[in-house]
Amino acid sequence: MASVPIAGGRFIIIGGGSLVGSATAAELLDAGAAEVRLFDNFSMGAESAVAHLKDNPRLRIIRGDVMRMGDLLQAMEGMDGALLLAAYMTLNMDRDPWGGLDVNIRGVQNALEAAVTRGVKKVVFASSNATYGYGPGIKGDLVEATPFFSEGAPPAAIIYGATKIIGEQLCRTYTQKRGLPHVVLRYSTVYGERQHHRAANALYIIETLEKLKKGEPPEIFGDGSETKHFVYVGDLARANRMAFESAASNVAVNCSGPTPVTTKELVALVTDLAGGGPAPTFVGDTPGKVRLTSGGAFRIAHEKAYEAIGWKPQVDMREGLGRLIAWLQGNEPTH
């Protein structure tokens, strides 16, 4: 059985100093985990993302690096489950592809090797809908068997998606050759409280809010009909927990929000929730700039996640954005 019960269990979150890491730590602690370790080098994840948890006696923050096997072996000792979140995203991959390839490929391999060596019972790997690629070739329902499209997309976005495909295959290799159970969750763009400034799409929400706050019109690239795929961080934390609890292994599933949203709809929602503001301006693209990524009119199907681990999204965009805005009004955003 690949099921790892949360109550009384011990879990490590690699790349835990992050939006998803902190939300998942809270989810596991609430479900009765005996110990949760957050492992991070804090080069990107701000320690303020986990500040609200640090007084919990069952939480341990470990400063370490996925490129150092010794750090991982030490941190994984006695753990029942490991969530692998550490990764460079598209914006950072654009700035530093060398470091991104190291962390997203060798870092995952190091974490899997350390997990096997330390007898971890199950790994959950955070993948991405970037495994379908980008560009006009992507249409209709994106299901888990949809192939990878790369034509005409920015290189950094394609390199990021390709590293996630490799990470998934490393997990499969460790299940097949070393007997380490795993579940792959392909996240859509994550947003929610303790939002960071690293993801191009989530950053767009923050930029829109900041413009409205100054009384400036939000900017919409193109005609605003592009589709975005967001998932609320609390829904993802629940997916991570359910992946450990389920008997599923050697499976990859999409974790997306209830429905897609166009750029125009997103800006209208943010404006409404922020109490109104000037109408948006429509602007052209800056060539070569990595910005919010999108496809055409496609839907990231999440039905398989329900079959495999019993998960479906619960928080729609209006409710999730409302929570994010309420949090931002009481806090400075985390950089």
C-alpha positions in Angstrom: 0.0 0.0 0.0 1.3 3.4 -1.0 -0.9 5.2 1.5 0.8 7.3 4.1 -1.5 8.5 6.9 -1.0 12.1 8.0 -1.9 11.8 11.7 1.2 10.8 13.6 3.3 10.9 10.4 6.5 12.8 9.7 6.9 14.8 6.5 9.5 16.9 4.8 8.8 19.7 2.3 11.8 20.3 0.0 11.5 23.9 -1.1 9.3 24.5 1.9 9.9 28.3 2.3 7.3 29.0 -0.4 3.7 29.8 -1.0 2.7 26.2 -1.5 5.2 24.9 1.1 3.8 27.0 3.9 0.2 26.2 3.1 0.9 22.5 2.9 2.8 22.6 6.2 -0.3 24.2 7.8 -2.5 21.6 6.2 -0.4 18.6 7.4 -0.1 20.1 10.9 -3.8 20.6 11.1 -4.3 17.0 10.1 -2.2 15.8 13.0 1.3 15.3 11.5 3.8 14.5 14.3 6.5 16.6 12.6 6.8 18.7 9.5 10.2 19.8 8.3 10.6 22.7 5.9 13.9 22.3 3.9 14.9 25.4 1.9 18.0 27.4 1.1 15.8 30.5 1.3 17.5 31.9 -1.9 14.0 32.5 -3.3 11.5 31.5 -0.7 11.2 34.3 1.8 11.3 33.2 5.4 8.3 35.5 6.0 6.3 33.0 4.0 6.6 30.6 7.0 6.8 33.1 9.8 3.2 32.4 10.9 4.1 28.7 11.5 7.5 29.0 13.2 6.2 28.8 16.7 4.5 25.5 16.1 6.5 22.9 18.2 5.9 20.2 15.5 7.4 22.4 12.7 11.2 22.4 12.0 12.8 24.8 9.6 16.0 23.4 8.0 18.3 25.5 5.9 19.8 23.3 3.2 20.3 22.9 -0.5 19.1 20.3 -2.9 22.5 20.4 -4.7 24.1 19.0 -1.5 23.4 15.4 -0.9 24.6 15.5 2.7 22.0 18.2 3.5 19.2 16.0 2.0 20.3 12.8 3.7 20.4 14.4 7.1 17.1 16.2 6.7 15.2 13.1 5.3 16.1 10.9 8.3 13.0 9.4 9.9 10.6 10.9 7.4 7.5 9.1 6.1 6.7 11.3 3.2 8.5 13.9 1.1 7.0 16.7 -1.0 9.3 17.9 -3.7 8.6 21.6 -4.4 12.1 23.1 -4.9 12.4 24.5 -8.5 13.3 27.4 -10.6 10.2 28.8 -12.3 10.1 30.4 -15.8 11.2 33.9 -14.8 14.2 32.6 -12.9 15.0 30.0 -15.6 15.1 33.0 -18.0 17.7 34.8 -15.8 19.8 31.7 -14.9 19.2 28.6 -17.0 22.3 27.0 -15.7 21.1 27.1 -12.1 17.6 26.2 -13.1 18.7 23.0 -14.9 20.8 22.0 -11.9 18.0 22.5 -9.4 15.1 21.2 -11.5 16.8 18.0 -12.7 19.8 17.1 -10.5 18.1 18.5 -7.4 15.1 16.3 -8.0 17.4 13.3 -8.6 19.3 14.1 -5.4 16.0 14.3 -3.4 14.7 11.0 -4.8 18.0 9.3 -4.0 18.0 10.6 -0.4 14.4 9.5 0.0 15.2 6.0 -1.1 18.3 5.8 1.1 16.4 7.1 4.2 13.4 4.7 3.7 10.8 7.4 2.9 7.5 5.7 2.2 6.1 8.0 -0.5 7.1 11.1 -2.6 4.8 13.7 -4.0 6.3 15.7 -6.9 5.1 19.2 -7.7 5.0 19.3 -11.5 3.3 21.9 -13.7 0.8 22.3 -16.6 4.0 23.6 -18.3 4.5 19.9 -19.2 2.0 20.5 -22.0 4.2 23.3 -23.4 3.0 26.6 -24.8 1.7 28.1 -28.0 -1.1 27.9 -30.5 -0.9 24.1 -30.8 -2.6 23.7 -27.4 -6.4 23.5 -27.7 -9.5 21.9 -26.1 -9.2 19.8 -23.0 -5.6 19.3 -21.7 -5.7 15.8 -20.3 -2.7 14.0 -18.7 -1.8 12.3 -22.0 -1.7 15.6 -24.0 1.7 15.9 -25.8 4.2 18.7 -25.3 4.0 21.7 -27.7 7.0 24.1 -28.1 6.5 25.9 -31.4 6.8 29.7 -31.1 7.1 29.8 -27.3 9.8 31.6 -25.2 12.8 29.3 -24.7 12.8 29.8 -20.8 9.1 28.6 -20.7 10.0 25.5 -22.8 13.1 24.7 -20.8 11.1 25.0 -17.5 8.3 22.7 -18.9 11.0 20.2 -20.2 12.6 20.1 -16.7 9.3 19.2 -15.2 8.8 16.3 -17.7 12.3 15.0 -16.7 11.4 15.3 -13.0 8.3 13.3 -13.6 10.3 10.6 -15.4 12.9 10.5 -12.6 10.0 9.8 -10.2 8.8 7.0 -12.4 12.3 5.5 -12.6 12.6 5.5 -8.8 9.2 3.8 -8.5 10.1 1.1 -11.1 13.7 0.5 -10.2 13.9 1.3 -6.5 10.3 0.7 -5.3 9.7 4.3 -4.1 5.9 5.1 -4.5 5.2 8.5 -6.0 2.3 10.8 -7.1 2.9 13.6 -9.6 0.6 16.7 -9.3 0.7 19.0 -12.3 -0.1 22.4 -10.7 -1.8 25.3 -12.6 -0.6 28.8 -11.6 -0.9 29.1 -7.8 -2.2 32.2 -6.1 -3.3 33.0 -2.6 -2.3 34.5 0.7 1.5 35.1 1.2 1.8 35.6 -2.6 5.3 35.9 -3.8 6.7 37.9 -6.8 8.2 34.9 -8.8 5.5 33.5 -11.0 4.7 35.5 -14.1 0.9 34.8 -14.0 0.4 35.3 -10.2 2.6 38.4 -10.4 0.1 39.9 -12.9 -2.6 39.8 -10.2 -0.3 41.7 -7.8 0.7 44.2 -10.5 -3.0 44.9 -11.4 -3.8 45.5 -7.7 -0.9 47.8 -7.3 -1.9 49.9 -10.3 -5.5 50.2 -9.0 -4.2 51.2 -5.6 -2.4 54.1 -7.3 -5.5 55.0 -9.3 -3.8 53.9 -12.5 -5.5 51.8 -15.2 -4.5 48.1 -15.2 -2.7 46.9 -18.4 -4.1 44.1 -20.5 -1.8 42.5 -23.1 -3.5 42.0 -26.5 -7.3 41.9 -26.5 -7.7 40.2 -23.1 -9.2 37.0 -24.5 -6.2 34.9 -23.5 -7.0 32.1 -21.1 -5.3 31.8 -17.6 -5.4 28.8 -15.4 -5.1 29.5 -11.7 -5.5 27.3 -8.7 -6.0 28.5 -5.1 -3.1 27.6 -2.8 -5.4 26.1 -0.1 -6.8 23.7 -2.7 -3.3 22.7 -3.7 -2.3 22.1 0.0 -5.2 19.8 0.2 -4.2 18.0 -3.0 -0.7 17.4 -1.6 -2.1 15.9 1.6 -4.6 13.7 -0.3 -1.8 12.5 -2.6 0.1 11.1 0.5 -3.1 9.6 2.0 -4.3 7.9 -1.2 -3.2 4.4 -2.2 -2.3 5.9 -5.7 1.3 5.6 -7.0 3.0 6.0 -10.4 0.4 8.4 -11.5 0.4 12.0 -12.8 -2.7 14.2 -12.5 -3.7 17.8 -13.2 -4.5 20.1 -10.3 -6.3 23.2 -11.7 -8.9 25.6 -10.5 -12.7 25.1 -11.1 -12.7 27.1 -14.3 -10.3 29.0 -16.6 -10.4 32.8 -16.6 -9.5 35.3 -19.4 -7.2 38.2 -18.8 -10.2 40.6 -19.2 -12.3 38.6 -16.7 -9.4 38.5 -14.2 -8.8 42.3 -14.4 -12.6 42.9 -14.0 -12.7 40.6 -11.0 -9.7 42.2 -9.3 -11.0 45.7 -10.0 -14.4 44.8 -8.5 -12.9 43.2 -5.4 -10.6 46.1 -4.9 -13.5 48.5 -4.8 -13.4 49.8 -8.3 -10.9 51.8 -10.3 -10.1 53.1 -13.8 -10.9 51.0 -16.9 -8.0 48.9 -18.2 -5.7 49.9 -21.1 -4.9 47.4 -23.8 -1.2 47.3 -24.6 1.0 45.5 -27.1 3.7 42.9 -26.2 7.3 43.7 -25.5 9.2 41.3 -27.8 11.4 38.8 -25.9 9.9 39.7 -22.5 8.8 36.8 -20.4 5.4 37.8 -19.0 2.2 36.0 -18.1 2.1 32.9 -20.1 -1.1 31.5 -21.6 -2.5 29.4 -24.3 -5.7 29.8 -26.3 -9.1 28.6 -25.3 -8.2 25.4 -23.5 -9.2 23.8 -20.3 -6.9 21.9 -17.9 -9.0 18.9 -17.0 -8.8 17.8 -13.4 -11.2 14.8 -13.4 -8.3 12.3 -13.2 -7.2 13.8 -9.9 -10.6 12.9 -8.4 -10.3 9.3 -9.7 -6.7 8.9 -8.4 -6.6 10.8 -5.1 -10.2 12.0 -4.5 -9.4 15.7 -5.1 -11.3 18.4 -6.8 -10.9 22.2 -6.5 -13.3 24.0 -4.1 -12.3 27.7 -4.2 -13.3 29.7 -7.2 -11.4 32.7 -8.5 -13.7 35.4 -6.9 -13.4 33.8 -3.4 -9.7 33.1 -3.7 -8.9 36.6 -5.0 -11.0 38.0 -2.1 -8.9 36.1 0.4 -5.6 37.3 -1.3 -6.7 40.9 -1.4 -7.8 40.8 2.3 -4.4 39.3 3.2 -2.6 41.9 1.1 -4.5 44.8 2.8 -3.1 43.6 6.2 0.4 42.7 5.1 3.2 43.9 2.8 3.5 41.4 -0.1 6.4 38.9 0.3 9.2 39.5 -2.2 
